[in-house]
């Protein structure tokens, strides 16, 4: 079964500064350099219709063939370039999870 790593950026203190930092740190380009990466999805969370805060601001999903491939990827030099940039712009927190992709 394939595995994905999801990076969940909580709502930043300053959305415009976050988006500039996201682009300036070239996070998607750095993520694409992870060995074994099969697919990448980047998304921005829609605002809620009632105006209340969203549960997160942005997501990145990184897909790998399996758990071992994903685990090896995060222990590489490429990951060493990516992950500090993630924490650098996450002013109000970030969560990173590994998940078994259940296709069906």
N, C-alpha and C positions, 0 to 999 in steps of 0.2 A: 504494500500500500504506500501511496505517496505521502509525504510529510510536508507541511507548510510551517513556516515561521511567520508569525504575525507581529508586527510592530504597531502598537497602539499609542498614539500621541494624545495625551490628555489636552484639554483646552488650554492654550498658552496664555500667558499674562498679556501678551501683545500679539494679536493675530498677524498683523502686517510684518512685524519683526520676525515672527516665526517663519512665515512664507518666504521672506527674503533669505533667511538663514537656511531654509530647506533647499532653496535653489542654489545659493552661494556655496554650500558645502557639497553640492553635487551628490546627494544621497542616493539617487536612483542610479547614477553612473557607477558609484562605488558598489552598490548592491549587485549590479549586473556583473561585476568582476568576481563575485563569489564562485568558487569552483563547484560544479555540479548543479548550478541553478538552471532549472528548466523553464520557469515562467515567473514573471514579476507582475504584480498588480499594485497600483497606487491609487488611493481614493481619498476623497475629502468628505467628511460626514455632512449630510444635509442639515440645515438649521431646522429646529422644531417649529411647527406651524404656530404653536401657542407662544413662541418667543422665549421659552425657557432654555436653559443651557443644554447643549448636546452632551451625550455621554462621553464623547471623545471628539478630537478635531480632525485627525488624519490617520489613515491606516496604510501599511505596506504589507503585502503578502508575498512571501518568497517561497516558491514551490521547488521541491527536490524529489528525486525518485523514491527515497526512503529515509528513515530516521538516521541511519548510519551516515548517509551522504550529507544530510543537513548538519549533523553533529560535527562531522569533519570540517565542513565549510566554515563553521563559526570559530574554529581553532586555527585558521590560516592567517597569513599576513594581510590578505584582502579584507578579512573581517576586522583585523586590527586597525585598518584605515577607516572602515565604515562605522563601527560601534561608538568610538569617541564622538563622532559628529552627531550621532543620534542623541546622546546624552547632553551634548553641548547646547542644542536648541530646545530641548524639552524642559521649558521653564517651570511647568507645573506637573511634570511627571510623564513617564512612559512605561508601558508594560510590553514585555516580549514573551510570546508563548509559542511553544511547539505544539502542533496538532496533527493527528492522524486524519488524513483526508478520506472521508467515507463517500465514495462515489456511488451513485445509484439512482 
